[in-house]
């Protein structure tokens, strides 16, 4: 699949939570090609600073309308500047980049935490009408705006929060064994903190269920040239997250 640079137009920028935004972009060329799990590399400013592009997962794509949705958290200078842009402003986007999720199985379970839920949203969109279920975790009720994102895509939504303000108190790994024991899932997809994904892969393996993980990492070039985003493969070789990932099979890389 060719890597494209497209001058996209911001249709809307929505506030989802205190530090979380959703960008809706007019990007017909990339939207026509992107697959769940792939990402775009965005030049977040027109000036010299910040110099490097920022990678963002695709939370939703509509090829017919030519629209991309990106959900991101404001964490530094780049995303802070991005949050100030308005409808009609332009963004230079490179993509679609990386390898996405492989569709497999008839009863998939998605497991996500925090901003790792973003790529799982587009995956759920594309897996429909399969009986998709999701286990999602966050720190508190305020972070669970994700419910409105997934409620039309998933048959069942299972929720955990660290403080117990919504769903079950605890983390996703506390609830996952019960879900895997109670139902016949045949594929597990996960994205979020590495410690969570490592636990998901381990528990899925105990139940003989294949899993796929989506890694998030700092990237400079986004196309496998600079080696800034490499991770350790289970075979001892280095893996480039941007070009060989960001999606890997569970157990393929060290977490």
C-alpha positions in Angstrom: 0.0 0.0 0.0 1.5 3.4 -0.9 2.4 5.9 1.8 0.7 9.2 1.0 1.2 12.8 2.2 -2.2 14.5 2.2 -3.0 18.1 3.1 -6.1 17.4 5.2 -8.7 19.9 6.4 -10.1 20.0 10.0 -13.8 19.6 9.9 -14.3 19.7 13.6 -12.3 19.5 16.9 -14.4 18.2 19.8 -13.7 18.2 23.5 -14.2 14.7 24.9 -12.6 15.1 28.4 -10.4 17.6 30.2 -7.3 16.8 28.2 -8.8 14.7 25.4 -9.8 15.9 21.9 -11.3 14.3 18.8 -10.2 15.6 15.5 -12.4 15.1 12.5 -10.4 15.4 9.2 -11.4 15.7 5.6 -8.8 13.2 4.2 -10.4 11.4 1.3 -7.2 9.8 -0.1 -6.0 8.3 3.2 -9.5 7.4 4.4 -10.0 5.3 1.2 -7.0 3.1 2.1 -6.5 3.0 5.9 -7.2 -0.2 7.8 -7.8 -0.7 11.5 -4.5 -0.6 13.5 -2.7 1.6 11.0 -1.8 5.2 11.9 -1.1 8.6 10.4 2.1 10.7 11.0 1.0 14.3 11.5 3.0 17.5 11.2 1.4 19.3 14.1 2.7 22.8 13.3 3.6 24.9 10.3 6.8 26.2 11.8 10.1 24.6 12.8 8.9 23.7 16.3 8.1 21.0 17.0 10.2 19.5 14.2 9.1 15.9 14.2 5.7 14.6 13.2 3.5 12.9 15.7 1.9 9.4 15.2 -1.8 9.1 15.8 -4.0 6.0 15.7 -7.2 6.1 13.6 -10.3 5.9 15.8 -12.7 5.9 12.9 -12.7 6.2 9.1 -15.4 6.7 6.6 -14.2 6.0 3.0 -17.5 7.1 1.5 -17.3 10.6 3.1 -13.5 10.7 3.0 -13.3 11.4 6.8 -10.8 10.4 9.5 -11.3 10.6 13.2 -8.3 10.9 15.6 -8.7 10.8 19.4 -5.7 12.1 21.3 -4.6 13.3 24.7 -2.8 16.6 25.3 0.5 15.5 26.7 3.2 17.9 25.4 4.0 20.8 23.2 3.0 19.1 20.0 -0.5 18.0 21.1 -1.0 21.2 22.9 -0.5 23.1 19.7 -2.7 20.6 17.8 -5.5 21.3 20.3 -5.6 25.0 19.3 -6.4 24.3 15.7 -9.9 25.0 14.5 -12.3 24.0 11.7 -10.9 25.0 8.3 -7.2 24.7 9.4 -5.0 22.4 7.5 -2.9 19.4 8.7 -0.2 17.7 6.8 -0.7 13.9 7.3 1.4 11.0 6.1 -0.3 7.6 5.9 -1.7 5.1 6.1 1.4 3.7 7.9 2.2 0.4 9.5 0.6 -3.0 9.6 -3.0 -3.2 10.9 -5.0 -5.9 12.7 -5.7 -9.2 11.0 -9.3 -10.2 11.0 -9.7 -13.6 12.4 -12.3 -15.5 14.5 -16.1 -15.1 14.8 -16.4 -14.0 18.5 -13.7 -11.5 19.2 -12.9 -9.8 22.5 -11.3 -6.3 22.5 -9.3 -5.3 25.7 -8.2 -1.7 26.0 -7.0 0.8 28.5 -6.8 4.6 28.3 -5.9 6.0 24.9 -5.2 2.5 23.7 -8.9 2.3 23.1 -8.6 4.6 20.1 -7.4 2.0 17.5 -9.8 -0.6 18.9 -12.7 1.8 18.0 -12.0 1.6 14.3 -11.4 -2.2 14.7 -14.8 -2.6 16.3 -16.4 -0.6 13.5 -14.9 -2.9 10.8 -15.6 -6.1 12.7 -19.4 -5.5 12.8 -21.7 -7.3 12.5 -19.7 -9.9 14.3 -20.6 -10.2 18.0 -17.9 -7.9 19.3 -17.4 -7.5 23.0 -15.0 -5.1 24.7 -13.4 -4.9 28.2 -12.3 -1.3 28.8 -10.5 0.3 31.7 -9.8 3.8 32.9 -8.9 5.7 36.1 -12.4 7.1 36.7 -15.9 7.8 35.4 -14.6 11.0 33.8 -12.3 9.0 31.5 -15.0 6.7 30.3 -16.3 8.9 27.5 -15.3 5.8 25.4 -18.7 4.3 26.2 -20.4 6.6 23.7 -17.7 5.6 21.1 -18.3 1.9 21.5 -22.0 1.5 22.5 -23.2 1.2 18.9 -20.3 -1.1 17.9 -20.1 -3.7 20.6 -22.7 -6.2 21.8 -21.5 -6.0 25.3 -19.3 -3.5 27.1 -17.5 -4.5 30.3 -16.1 -1.6 32.3 -13.5 -1.3 35.1 -12.3 1.9 36.8 -9.5 2.3 39.3 -11.6 4.2 41.7 -14.8 2.2 41.2 -16.8 5.2 40.1 -18.1 3.3 37.1 -18.3 -0.4 36.4 -16.2 -2.8 38.5 -13.5 -1.4 40.7 -10.1 -2.5 39.6 -8.2 -3.0 36.3 -9.0 -4.9 33.2 -6.7 -7.8 34.2 -8.9 -8.4 37.2 -12.0 -9.0 35.1 -10.4 -10.7 32.1 -10.1 -14.2 33.6 -13.8 -14.3 34.4 -14.7 -13.2 30.8 -12.4 -15.8 29.2 -13.8 -18.5 31.5 -17.4 -17.6 30.8 -17.5 -17.3 27.0 -16.1 -18.9 23.9 -13.9 -16.1 22.5 -11.7 -17.1 19.5 -9.6 -13.9 19.2 -8.4 -11.2 21.6 -7.2 -7.8 20.4 -5.6 -5.4 22.8 -4.0 -2.0 23.1 -3.0 0.1 26.1 -0.3 0.0 28.8 2.4 -2.6 28.1 1.8 -4.3 31.5 -1.8 -4.7 30.6 -1.1 -6.1 27.2 1.4 -8.5 28.6 -1.2 -9.8 31.0 -3.8 -10.1 28.2 -1.4 -12.1 26.0 -0.6 -14.4 28.9 -4.2 -15.0 29.9 -5.3 -15.5 26.3 -2.5 -18.1 25.9 -3.7 -20.0 29.0 -7.1 -20.3 27.3 -5.5 -21.2 23.9 -6.9 -18.1 22.3 -4.7 -16.2 19.8 -4.1 -12.5 20.5 -2.9 -9.4 18.6 -1.4 -6.3 20.3 -1.0 -2.8 19.1 2.1 -1.0 20.4 2.3 2.7 20.9 5.8 4.3 20.8 7.8 7.4 20.1 8.5 7.7 16.4 10.7 10.1 14.4 10.3 9.0 10.7 7.3 6.6 10.9 8.6 4.6 7.9 11.3 2.3 9.5 14.4 4.4 8.5 15.5 6.0 11.8 15.2 3.0 14.1 13.9 5.2 17.0 10.9 2.9 17.7 12.5 -0.5 17.7 11.4 -3.1 20.3 12.7 -6.5 21.2 11.2 -9.5 19.4 10.7 -12.8 21.2 13.3 -14.3 18.8 16.0 -11.8 20.0 15.8 -9.7 16.9 14.7 -6.0 16.9 11.3 -5.1 15.5 10.4 -1.7 14.0 7.1 -0.6 15.6 6.3 1.8 12.8 6.8 -0.4 9.8 6.7 -4.0 11.1 3.9 -3.1 13.6 2.3 -1.4 15.3 0.2 -4.5 15.4 2.0 -7.8 16.3 0.8 -11.2 17.3 0.8 -11.8 21.0 4.1 -13.2 22.0 5.9 -12.0 18.9 7.5 -9.1 20.8 8.7 -8.6 24.4 6.5 -6.3 26.5 
